[in-house]
Amino acid sequence: MEESKGSMFKLNITNYSIWKSRTEDLLFYRDLYDPIEGDSAKPKDKDDKARERANRKTIGLIRHWVDNRIYHHVAHETNAKALWDKLANLYARKTPQNKVFLVKKLIHLRYHDGGDMAVHMSNFQDIVNQLTNLVLVPRGATEAKKEQKFKISYP
């Protein structure tokens, strides 16, 4: 894992969106992405032992890039897809409060004289990316959708 330390960083409570993207790249690079796609992506050319080994390698790689302060959330996961989904549920908050937080963060983002412009632009782009990935489902929309399906299936 040492050769990838140059630009990779550990997941903490504030950097999930960029961490996820970089971790996906790392998993693809190491040919370990299949286990986080679940059972539908099981390669037919691998036996159970090889799939279990890939699952453990994937879990190890993901955990390696999780900060110690949040490691306890994933310490006991034994399935790479379950681990990946748990992190998404914990840190990919798609709530109106998170959108407000990100908009405020964007509004208050300031360049300080003498600061590094590349760092400032990177911070700006990170917030914009998080807002772009944030798709909010209006409250009650899931219930309305279920109700609509029910009406369609039962005249």
C-alpha positions in Angstrom: 0.0 0.0 0.0 3.0 2.3 0.3 3.3 3.2 -3.4 -0.2 5.0 -3.3 0.4 7.2 -0.3 1.6 10.1 -2.4 -1.9 11.6 -3.1 -4.2 9.5 -1.0 -5.6 10.6 2.4 -7.7 9.1 5.1 -11.4 9.4 5.3 -12.7 11.8 8.0 -16.1 13.3 8.7 -15.5 16.2 6.2 -14.0 14.7 3.0 -16.2 11.8 2.0 -17.0 12.9 -1.6 -13.3 13.3 -2.7 -12.2 10.3 -0.6 -14.8 8.1 -2.3 -13.7 9.1 -5.8 -10.0 8.5 -5.1 -10.7 5.3 -3.3 -12.7 4.0 -6.3 -9.8 4.9 -8.5 -7.4 3.0 -6.2 -9.7 0.0 -6.2 -10.0 0.0 -10.0 -6.2 0.3 -10.3 -5.7 -2.6 -7.9 -8.4 -4.6 -9.7 -10.4 -4.8 -6.4 -13.5 -3.0 -7.4 -15.7 -6.1 -8.0 -16.3 -6.8 -4.3 -17.9 -3.4 -3.6 -20.3 -4.0 -6.5 -21.8 -7.0 -4.6 -23.0 -10.4 -5.8 -24.0 -9.1 -9.3 -20.4 -8.4 -10.1 -19.0 -11.8 -9.1 -16.6 -12.9 -11.8 -17.4 -16.4 -13.1 -13.8 -17.2 -13.7 -12.9 -16.9 -10.0 -13.6 -19.6 -7.5 -15.0 -18.9 -4.0 -11.5 -18.8 -2.4 -10.3 -16.2 -4.9 -13.5 -14.1 -4.4 -13.1 -14.2 -0.6 -9.5 -13.2 -0.9 -10.4 -10.2 -3.2 -13.1 -9.3 -0.7 -10.6 -9.3 2.2 -8.1 -7.3 0.2 -10.8 -4.7 -0.7 -11.8 -4.4 2.9 -8.2 -4.0 4.0 -7.5 -1.3 1.5 -10.7 0.6 2.4 -10.0 0.4 6.1 -6.4 1.4 5.6 -7.7 4.8 4.3 -10.2 5.4 7.1 -9.2 7.7 9.9 -8.7 6.1 13.4 -11.5 8.4 14.9 -14.1 6.8 12.7 -12.6 3.3 12.2 -14.9 1.8 14.8 -17.8 2.2 12.5 -16.3 -0.3 10.0 -14.0 -2.4 12.2 -16.3 -5.5 12.2 -17.5 -5.5 8.6 -16.6 -8.7 6.7 -18.2 -7.9 3.4 -16.7 -5.2 1.2 -20.1 -4.1 -0.3 -21.6 -3.8 3.2 -18.6 -1.8 4.3 -18.8 0.5 1.3 -22.5 1.0 1.7 -22.1 1.7 5.4 -19.6 4.5 4.8 -21.9 6.0 2.2 -24.8 5.9 4.6 -22.7 7.5 7.3 -20.9 10.2 5.4 -22.7 10.9 2.1 -25.4 12.9 3.8 -28.1 13.9 1.4 -30.1 16.1 3.7 -31.3 19.7 3.4 -29.2 20.6 6.4 -26.1 19.3 4.6 -26.9 21.4 1.6 -27.3 24.5 3.7 -24.0 23.7 5.4 -22.2 23.4 2.0 -23.8 26.5 0.6 -22.7 28.5 3.7 -19.3 27.0 3.4 -19.1 28.1 -0.2 -20.4 31.6 0.6 -17.8 32.1 3.4 -14.9 30.7 1.4 -12.4 33.5 1.1 -9.0 33.8 -0.5 -6.4 35.1 1.9 -3.6 37.4 0.6 -0.4 35.5 0.3 -2.2 32.1 0.4 -1.8 29.4 -2.1 -4.3 30.0 -5.0 -4.2 26.3 -6.0 -5.3 25.3 -2.5 -8.1 27.9 -2.5 -9.3 26.7 -5.9 -9.1 23.1 -4.8 -11.3 23.9 -1.7 -13.7 25.7 -3.9 -14.0 22.9 -6.4 -14.4 20.3 -3.5 -17.4 22.2 -2.2 -18.9 22.6 -5.7 -18.4 18.8 -6.3 -20.1 18.0 -3.0 -23.1 20.2 -3.9 -23.3 18.7 -7.4 -23.4 15.1 -6.0 -26.0 16.1 -3.5 -29.4 15.0 -4.9 -32.1 15.7 -2.4 -35.3 13.7 -2.3 -38.2 15.9 -1.2 -39.8 14.8 2.1 -42.8 12.6 1.3 -41.7 11.8 -2.2 -41.0 8.2 -1.5 -44.4 7.7 0.2 -46.1 9.4 -2.8 -44.2 7.1 -5.2 -45.3 4.0 -3.2 -48.9 5.2 -3.1 -48.8 5.8 -6.9 -47.5 2.3 -7.5 -50.2 0.9 -5.3 -52.9 2.7 -7.2 -51.5 1.5 -10.5 -51.2 -2.1 -9.4 -54.7 -2.2 -7.7 -57.4 -0.5 -9.8 
